Amino acid sequence: MINIYVVRHGETDFNKNGQYLGQTDTSLNSTGIAQAQELAENTRNLSVDIIYCSPLKRAIETTEIINSKHNCRIITDQRFIERSIGVYEGLTKEEARNKYPVLYERNITRIFNEAPPNGETIEDVKKRVFLGLDEIKSQSKFSDIMIVSHGFVAKVINKYFNTQITESEFFDFCLTNGEVKKYTFISSPNNLALKSLKP
C-alpha cells in the first residue's frame, strides 16, 4: 500500500487578488506562510518518506516549511508544475474577458484540447501528471509520499484516482490553499487498485 498526501501550496498575492497564476513564479504571502506553518503542525505526526515538489517558488516554500517537521528527502519534479495558462497569466477574470473576449466567451481554459495562446491544454497537463503518478505507483521503496503542488494539478490528480468522474465534477473539485488530501494505491493480487480517501 502506498499513501499519497497531495498538498496545495499556501496563498500568494495572485490567489488573494483573483488573478490567473499558472506558471508565474511568485512567493507565498504572509497568509500563505501561516497556512504552510499550520499544515506543518497538522501533518507532523504523519509518516512521510519523501516529498515530490513542483519547482515553483510557492510550492518550494510550502515544502520547506512542512519538511521542517519531517526532515525527509525532497524531489523537485517538473511534472507536478502548475498548468501554464499563457496570455491569461497575471490577469483577473474581468481583465481576461476584456482583453481576450473571444477566448473568454469560448471558456477556453475548460476545453480539454485547447488553451489560451502560449498555454498548456488540459490533456498536456494530464499526460505529464499521470506519468509522474504512474512512476510513483510502480516504485517499491517508499510507502508514504507527499506531493506539494497546485490547484489545477490537484484536479488532475483527483481525476487519476477517480477515473469515472464527469467533466463537471473534474472542474468542481477544489483543493484550497494549504489543504491536504489523502489517496492510496492498494496492492491486490492482479494490480494496484486506486482509492481516494478523506484527508
Secondary structure, DSSP 4 states (H G I P E B T S, - for coil): -EEEEEEEPPP-HHHHHTB--TT------HHHHHHHHHHHHHTTTS--SEEEE-SSHHHHHHHHHHHTTT--EEEE-GGGSPPPBGGGTT-BHHHHHHHSHHHHHTTGGG-TT--STTB--HHHHHHHHHHHHHHHHH--S-SEEEEEE-HHHHHHHHHHH-TT--HHHHHH--PPTT-EEEEEEEE-SSSEEEEE---
